[in-house]
Amino acid sequence: MPGWKRNAAVFLSGQTISLLGSMIVQYAVMWHLTIETRSGSVLMLSIVFGMLPQAFVSIFGGVWADRHSRKLLIMGSDTAIAAITLGLALLMVSGVDDLWVIFAALAVRSTFAGIQTPAVSAMIPQIVPTDQLMRINGIFQSIQSGMMLLAPVVAAAIYASFDIVAVFFVDVVTALIGVGLLLLVAVPRLVRADDAPVSYFGDLAAGVRYIAGHGPVKWLMTLFAVTMVLVGAPSYLTPLMVTRTFGPEVWKLTANEIFWAVGMLAGGIVVAALGSRITNRIALIVGTVLAAGVLTAGLGVATNMWVFFTLGLLIGATFSLMSAPSMAILQETVEPEKQGRVFGFVGIVMTVAMPLSMVVFGPLADRFSVESLLVVAGVLLMAFVAGLLAVPSARRSLAQVARPAAPPEGEGVDGAAGADDARTAAGEPAVRDAAGA
């Protein structure tokens, strides 16, 4: 892939700027609704409108990512989000600041995020060589974690100095910058190699069948989903435990969030630095999930606040150490013409799993101590991993993708020739290079 480093750098730069604007809006809207309404129900509705549309649309967004230009889908989604945000800002400037306006804007933004997210994940293998996917995903994970540290600071500065409308205008500018940078990225044309059904829902059904019938993908997504549900509990409940156990001071709640974000950032940096030197990716994933279970249980028995914060930092690191190689495996293993649909379902898992865990653990936190729930969540996660490894078909499937597929002998510099022959002796599906498709 000639020029892949430039393309990857420009693409990640655009996504970073666009992501920063989106996260600034998320924080500012949450604070604005909190200050103006002081209503828990309003915040709950903002989460519903801001997350559920993305979960639903991700199903269809994955099919679009396999049928149409992923570059155009990303650019179109960013442009639409910018237009909606600009419309909301102009309405509020004119004096229309009813809650339904904000909820409608959140829902539309979430809808287009459901189109954009699968396209972003599926486009990375089109512009990055297979042996660099782990490194690039580590960098992307680090960027996302870094934004979790930077965005609240920037949002607070803008919101405190101006108002919520100024935040919306900043988001419009960052989205348009992201679109402009993406225009500079050369993306190879993707030609579908399978006999795709003509109907749209046929494509969707084919994606479901593919995931169900593809052992490595099925078990990896199962592991990812259960981990998100059980790790979602501590991520949502730790502020409550900090308040109940260590005190309600704002700086303590802030420190808790910072430690988690720093851990995720550090984990992403480690993956980016090691890259292709990680030889057994499944061992890394399983090991970090088990570690997350132990550390989550440790949160429940921690009596010292700084020990508690440190455990949160380590859990954040395990999430990045699990997430980046998991994404690399899916990008490498799944055929390019099916990646949109697979990542559409990954988006559903990431969007729904953690709120779902709060639906389960949230009410329980009003009846039982948070400490006991954290211990239960950690033990359940460890038990699940042990049960998964006890299933022979799961072990065999995961073993197929433990090590990166070696480039076919004689492959050219551009990584195109002969890519369809990259199969493991165990029957791993072909790893096709998008540029050579």
C-alpha positions as CSV (number, residue, x, y, z in Angstrom):
1,M,0.0,0.0,0.0
2,P,2.1,2.9,-1.2
3,G,1.5,6.0,0.9
4,W,-0.4,4.2,3.6
5,K,1.3,6.0,6.4
6,R,0.2,9.4,5.0
7,N,-3.3,8.2,4.5
8,A,-3.5,6.7,8.0
9,A,-2.1,9.9,9.5
10,V,-4.5,12.1,7.7
11,F,-7.5,9.9,8.4
12,L,-6.7,9.6,12.1
13,S,-6.1,13.3,12.3
14,G,-9.5,14.0,10.8
15,Q,-11.2,11.5,13.1
16,T,-9.5,13.0,16.1
17,I,-10.7,16.5,15.4
18,S,-14.2,15.3,14.6
19,L,-14.3,13.1,17.7
20,L,-13.1,16.0,19.9
21,G,-16.1,18.1,18.7
22,S,-18.6,15.4,19.3
23,M,-17.3,14.6,22.8
24,I,-17.3,18.3,23.7
25,V,-21.0,18.5,22.7
26,Q,-21.8,15.3,24.8
27,Y,-20.2,16.8,27.9
28,A,-21.7,20.3,27.4
29,V,-25.2,19.0,26.8
30,M,-25.1,16.8,29.9
31,W,-23.9,19.7,32.0
32,H,-26.4,22.1,30.4
33,L,-29.3,19.7,31.1
34,T,-28.1,19.1,34.7
35,I,-27.8,22.8,35.5
36,E,-31.0,23.9,33.8
37,T,-33.3,21.0,34.9
38,R,-31.6,19.3,37.8
39,S,-33.7,16.3,36.8
40,G,-32.5,12.7,36.8
41,S,-35.3,11.8,34.4
42,V,-34.2,14.4,31.9
43,L,-30.6,13.0,32.0
44,M,-32.0,9.5,31.5
45,L,-34.0,10.6,28.5
46,S,-30.9,12.3,27.1
47,I,-29.0,9.0,27.3
48,V,-31.9,7.2,25.6
49,F,-32.1,9.7,22.7
50,G,-28.3,9.9,22.5
51,M,-27.6,6.1,22.4
52,L,-30.5,4.0,21.3
53,P,-30.8,5.4,17.7
54,Q,-27.1,4.5,17.1
55,A,-27.7,1.0,18.4
56,F,-30.6,0.5,16.0
57,V,-29.1,2.1,13.0
58,S,-25.8,0.3,13.3
59,I,-27.5,-2.8,12.0
60,F,-28.4,-1.0,8.7
61,G,-25.2,1.2,8.8
62,G,-23.2,-2.0,8.5
63,V,-25.0,-3.1,5.4
64,W,-24.5,0.4,3.8
65,A,-20.8,0.2,4.6
66,D,-20.6,-3.0,2.6
67,R,-22.7,-1.7,-0.3
68,H,-21.4,1.8,-0.7
69,S,-18.3,3.9,-0.4
70,R,-17.2,4.0,3.2
71,K,-15.4,7.2,2.7
72,L,-18.6,8.9,1.4
73,L,-20.6,7.5,4.2
74,I,-18.2,8.9,6.8
75,M,-18.1,12.3,5.1
76,G,-21.9,12.4,4.6
77,S,-22.5,11.4,8.3
78,D,-20.2,14.1,9.5
79,T,-21.7,16.7,7.2
80,A,-25.3,15.8,8.4
81,I,-24.3,15.9,12.0
82,A,-22.7,19.3,11.4
83,A,-25.9,20.6,9.7
84,I,-28.1,19.3,12.5
85,T,-25.9,20.8,15.2
86,L,-25.8,24.1,13.3
87,G,-29.6,24.1,13.0
88,L,-29.9,23.4,16.8
89,A,-27.5,26.3,17.5
90,L,-29.5,28.7,15.3
91,L,-32.8,27.7,17.0
92,M,-31.4,28.3,20.4
93,V,-30.0,31.7,19.3
94,S,-33.5,32.6,18.1
95,G,-34.9,31.7,21.6
96,V,-36.2,28.2,21.0
97,D,-34.6,26.1,23.7
98,D,-37.2,23.6,24.6
99,L,-36.0,20.2,25.7
100,W,-37.6,18.4,22.7
101,V,-35.2,20.4,20.4
102,I,-32.1,19.1,22.3
103,F,-33.5,15.5,22.4
104,A,-34.3,15.6,18.7
105,A,-30.8,16.8,17.9
106,L,-29.3,14.1,20.1
107,A,-31.4,11.5,18.3
108,V,-30.4,12.6,14.9
109,R,-26.7,12.8,15.8
110,S,-26.9,9.3,17.2
111,T,-28.6,8.1,14.1
112,F,-25.8,9.3,11.8
113,A,-23.2,8.0,14.3
114,G,-24.7,4.6,13.7
115,I,-23.9,5.0,10.0
116,Q,-20.5,6.4,10.5
117,T,-19.0,4.1,13.1
118,P,-19.1,0.8,11.1
119,A,-17.8,2.6,8.1
120,V,-14.8,3.9,10.1
121,S,-13.9,0.5,11.5
122,A,-14.3,-1.2,8.1
123,M,-12.3,1.5,6.2
124,I,-9.2,1.2,8.3
125,P,-8.1,-2.2,6.7
126,Q,-8.6,-0.6,3.2
127,I,-5.9,2.0,3.9
128,V,-3.6,0.1,6.4
129,P,-1.5,-3.0,5.7
130,T,-2.6,-6.1,7.6
131,D,0.6,-6.4,9.6
132,Q,0.0,-2.8,10.9
133,L,-3.6,-3.1,12.0
134,M,-2.7,-3.9,15.6
135,R,-0.5,-0.8,15.8
136,I,-3.1,1.5,14.2
137,N,-5.9,0.3,16.3
138,G,-3.7,0.9,19.4
139,I,-3.1,4.4,18.2
140,F,-6.8,5.0,17.6
141,Q,-7.7,3.6,21.0
142,S,-5.1,6.0,22.5
143,I,-6.7,8.9,20.6
144,Q,-10.2,8.0,21.9
145,S,-8.9,7.7,25.5
146,G,-6.9,11.0,25.1
147,M,-10.1,12.7,24.0
148,M,-11.8,11.5,27.2
149,L,-9.2,13.6,29.1
150,L,-9.2,16.6,26.8
151,A,-12.8,17.0,25.9
152,P,-14.2,17.7,29.4
153,V,-11.6,20.4,29.9
154,V,-12.3,22.1,26.5
155,A,-16.0,21.8,27.0
156,A,-15.8,23.3,30.5
157,A,-13.7,26.2,29.2
158,I,-16.1,27.0,26.3
159,Y,-19.3,26.5,28.3
160,A,-18.1,28.6,31.2
161,S,-16.8,31.4,29.0
162,F,-19.7,31.5,26.6
163,D,-22.7,29.2,26.5
164,I,-24.1,26.0,25.1
165,V,-24.6,27.6,21.6
166,A,-20.9,28.3,21.3
167,V,-20.1,24.6,22.0
168,F,-22.4,23.7,19.1
169,F,-20.6,26.1,16.7
170,V,-17.3,24.5,17.7
171,D,-18.7,21.1,16.8
172,V,-19.7,22.3,13.4
173,V,-16.2,23.6,12.7
174,T,-14.5,20.4,13.9
175,A,-16.9,18.2,11.8
176,L,-16.2,20.2,8.6
177,I,-12.4,20.0,9.3
178,G,-12.7,16.2,9.6
179,V,-14.6,16.0,6.3
180,G,-12.0,18.2,4.6
181,L,-9.1,16.0,5.8
182,L,-10.9,12.8,4.7
183,L,-11.1,14.3,1.2
184,L,-7.3,14.0,1.1
185,V,-7.3,10.3,1.9
186,A,-7.0,7.9,-1.1
187,V,-9.2,4.9,-0.4
188,P,-9.0,1.9,-2.8
189,R,-12.2,0.9,-4.5
190,L,-13.8,-2.1,-2.8
191,V,-15.3,-4.8,-5.1
192,R,-17.5,-7.4,-3.5
193,A,-16.3,-10.9,-4.2
194,D,-19.2,-12.8,-2.9
195,D,-22.5,-13.5,-4.6
196,A,-24.4,-10.9,-2.5
197,P,-28.1,-11.1,-2.3
198,V,-29.9,-8.4,-4.3
199,S,-32.2,-7.4,-1.5
200,Y,-31.1,-5.2,1.3
201,F,-32.5,-7.4,4.0
202,G,-30.9,-10.4,2.3
203,D,-27.6,-8.7,2.9
204,L,-28.5,-8.1,6.5
205,A,-29.5,-11.8,7.0
206,A,-26.3,-12.9,5.3
207,G,-24.3,-10.8,7.8
208,V,-26.1,-12.5,10.7
209,R,-25.5,-15.9,9.2
210,Y,-21.8,-15.1,8.6
211,I,-21.3,-14.1,12.3
212,A,-23.2,-17.2,13.5
213,G,-21.3,-19.5,11.2
214,H,-17.8,-18.0,11.6
215,G,-16.3,-19.5,14.7
216,P,-13.6,-17.0,15.5
217,V,-15.9,-14.0,14.9
218,K,-18.8,-15.5,16.9
219,W,-16.8,-16.4,20.0
220,L,-14.7,-13.2,19.9
221,M,-17.9,-11.1,19.8
222,T,-19.5,-13.2,22.6
223,L,-16.4,-12.6,24.8
224,F,-16.5,-8.9,23.9
225,A,-20.2,-8.6,24.6
226,V,-20.2,-10.3,28.0
227,T,-17.1,-8.3,29.1
228,M,-18.8,-5.1,28.2
229,V,-21.9,-6.0,30.2
230,L,-19.8,-6.9,33.3
231,V,-17.2,-4.2,33.0
232,G,-20.0,-1.7,32.4
233,A,-21.1,-2.2,36.0
234,P,-17.9,-0.9,37.6
235,S,-17.6,1.9,35.1
236,Y,-21.1,3.2,36.0
237,L,-21.1,2.3,39.7
238,T,-17.7,3.5,40.7
239,P,-18.8,7.1,41.1
240,L,-21.6,5.9,43.4
241,M,-19.2,3.9,45.5
242,V,-16.8,6.9,45.7
243,T,-19.6,9.1,46.9
244,R,-20.9,6.5,49.5
245,T,-17.5,5.3,50.7
246,F,-14.9,8.0,50.3
247,G,-17.0,11.2,50.2
248,P,-19.1,13.3,47.8
249,E,-16.4,15.9,47.0
250,V,-16.3,16.8,43.3
251,W,-12.5,16.4,43.1
252,K,-12.8,12.7,44.1
253,L,-15.4,12.0,41.4
254,T,-13.2,13.8,38.9
255,A,-10.1,11.9,40.0
256,N,-12.0,8.6,39.6
257,E,-12.8,9.5,35.9
258,I,-9.3,10.7,35.2
259,F,-7.7,7.4,36.5
260,W,-10.0,5.3,34.3
261,A,-9.2,7.5,31.2
262,V,-5.5,7.5,31.9
263,G,-5.5,3.7,32.1
264,M,-7.3,3.4,28.8
265,L,-4.8,5.8,27.3
266,A,-1.8,3.9,28.6
267,G,-3.2,0.6,27.4
268,G,-3.7,2.0,23.9
269,I,-0.1,3.4,23.9
270,V,1.3,0.0,24.9
271,V,-0.5,-1.8,22.0
272,A,0.5,0.9,19.6
273,A,4.2,0.6,20.7
274,L,4.3,-3.2,20.6
275,G,2.2,-3.6,17.4
276,S,3.1,-6.7,15.4
277,R,5.5,-7.9,18.2
278,I,2.4,-9.2,20.0
279,T,2.6,-12.8,18.8
280,N,-0.4,-14.4,20.6
281,R,-3.3,-12.0,20.5
282,I,-5.9,-14.4,22.0
283,A,-3.6,-15.0,25.0
284,L,-3.4,-11.2,25.5
285,I,-7.2,-10.8,25.1
286,V,-8.1,-13.6,27.4
287,G,-5.5,-12.7,29.9
288,T,-6.6,-9.1,30.1
289,V,-10.3,-10.1,30.5
290,L,-9.4,-12.4,33.4
291,A,-7.3,-9.5,34.9
292,A,-10.3,-7.2,34.5
293,G,-12.4,-9.7,36.5
294,V,-9.8,-9.9,39.3
295,L,-9.4,-6.1,39.4
296,T,-13.2,-5.5,39.3
297,A,-13.6,-7.8,42.3
298,G,-10.7,-5.9,43.9
299,L,-12.6,-2.7,43.6
300,G,-15.3,-4.2,45.8
301,V,-12.8,-5.0,48.6
302,A,-10.6,-1.8,48.3
303,T,-10.8,0.3,51.5
304,N,-8.2,2.9,50.5
305,M,-9.3,5.5,48.0
306,W,-6.0,5.7,46.1
307,V,-5.9,1.9,45.8
308,F,-9.4,2.1,44.5
309,F,-8.4,4.7,41.9
310,T,-5.3,2.7,40.9
311,L,-7.5,-0.4,40.3
312,G,-9.8,1.7,38.1
313,L,-6.7,2.8,36.1
314,L,-5.6,-0.8,35.6
315,I,-9.1,-1.9,34.5
316,G,-9.1,0.9,32.0
317,A,-5.8,-0.4,30.7
318,T,-7.1,-3.9,30.3
319,F,-10.0,-2.6,28.3
320,S,-7.6,-1.0,25.7
321,L,-5.4,-4.1,25.7
322,M,-8.5,-6.2,24.9
323,S,-10.2,-3.9,22.5
324,A,-7.4,-3.0,20.1
325,P,-6.3,-6.6,19.3
326,S,-9.9,-7.7,19.1
327,M,-10.6,-5.0,16.4
328,A,-7.4,-6.0,14.6
329,I,-8.5,-9.6,14.5
330,L,-11.9,-8.8,13.1
331,Q,-10.4,-6.4,10.5
332,E,-7.9,-9.0,9.5
333,T,-10.1,-12.1,9.5
334,V,-13.4,-10.9,8.1
335,E,-13.5,-10.4,4.3
336,P,-13.5,-6.7,3.3
337,E,-16.9,-6.9,1.7
338,K,-18.5,-8.2,5.0
339,Q,-16.7,-6.0,7.5
340,G,-19.3,-3.3,7.5
341,R,-22.0,-5.7,8.7
342,V,-19.8,-7.3,11.3
343,F,-18.7,-3.9,12.7
344,G,-22.3,-2.8,12.6
345,F,-23.1,-5.6,15.1
346,V,-19.9,-4.7,17.1
347,G,-21.4,-1.1,17.3
348,I,-24.6,-2.5,18.7
349,V,-22.7,-4.5,21.4
350,M,-20.7,-1.4,22.4
351,T,-23.7,0.8,22.5
352,V,-26.2,-1.4,24.2
353,A,-24.1,-3.6,26.5
354,M,-22.9,-1.1,29.0
355,P,-26.3,0.7,29.4
356,L,-27.8,-2.8,29.7
357,S,-25.5,-3.6,32.6
358,M,-26.7,-0.4,34.3
359,V,-30.3,-1.5,33.9
360,V,-29.4,-4.7,35.8
361,F,-26.9,-3.4,38.3
362,G,-28.4,0.1,38.9
363,P,-31.5,-1.0,40.8
364,L,-29.5,-3.6,42.6
365,A,-27.2,-0.8,43.9
366,D,-30.2,0.6,45.8
367,R,-30.8,-2.7,47.6
368,F,-27.2,-4.0,48.1
369,S,-23.8,-2.4,48.6
370,V,-21.9,-1.4,45.5
371,E,-18.9,-3.2,46.9
372,S,-20.8,-6.6,46.8
373,L,-22.0,-5.9,43.3
374,L,-18.5,-5.2,42.1
375,V,-17.2,-8.5,43.6
376,V,-20.1,-10.4,41.9
377,A,-19.4,-8.8,38.6
378,G,-15.7,-9.6,38.7
379,V,-16.4,-13.2,39.8
380,L,-19.0,-13.7,37.0
381,L,-16.5,-12.4,34.4
382,M,-13.8,-14.8,35.6
383,A,-16.3,-17.7,35.6
384,F,-17.5,-16.8,32.1
385,V,-14.0,-16.9,30.7
386,A,-13.3,-20.2,32.4
387,G,-16.5,-21.6,30.9
388,L,-15.7,-20.3,27.5
389,L,-12.3,-21.9,27.5
390,A,-13.9,-25.2,28.5
391,V,-15.9,-25.3,25.2
392,P,-13.7,-27.2,22.7
393,S,-15.2,-25.4,19.6
394,A,-14.5,-22.0,21.2
395,R,-10.9,-23.0,22.0
396,R,-10.3,-24.2,18.5
397,S,-11.9,-21.2,16.9
398,L,-10.0,-18.7,18.9
399,A,-6.7,-20.6,18.4
400,Q,-7.1,-20.0,14.6
401,V,-6.7,-16.2,15.1
402,A,-4.2,-16.2,17.9
403,R,-1.4,-15.2,15.7
404,P,-1.3,-12.6,12.9
405,A,-1.6,-14.1,9.4
406,A,1.7,-14.0,7.7
407,P,1.8,-12.1,4.4
408,P,1.8,-14.5,1.4
409,E,5.2,-15.3,0.1
410,G,6.2,-13.0,-2.7
411,E,3.6,-10.4,-1.9
412,G,4.5,-7.0,-3.3
413,V,5.1,-3.8,-1.5
414,D,1.5,-2.7,-1.9
415,G,0.2,-5.7,-0.1
416,A,-2.2,-6.7,-2.8
417,A,-1.0,-9.6,-4.8
418,G,-1.9,-13.0,-3.5
419,A,-3.7,-11.8,-0.4
420,D,-6.5,-14.3,-0.8
421,D,-4.1,-17.1,0.0
422,A,-3.4,-16.0,3.5
423,R,-5.0,-18.9,5.3
424,T,-3.9,-20.8,8.4
425,A,-3.5,-24.5,8.3
426,A,-6.4,-24.8,10.7
427,G,-8.7,-23.4,8.1
428,E,-8.8,-19.7,9.0
429,P,-10.8,-17.7,6.5
430,A,-8.9,-15.8,3.8
431,V,-7.6,-12.4,4.9
432,R,-8.1,-10.3,1.8
433,D,-6.5,-7.0,1.3
434,A,-9.0,-4.3,0.3
435,A,-6.6,-2.8,-2.2
436,G,-6.4,-6.1,-4.1
437,A,-10.0,-7.0,-4.0
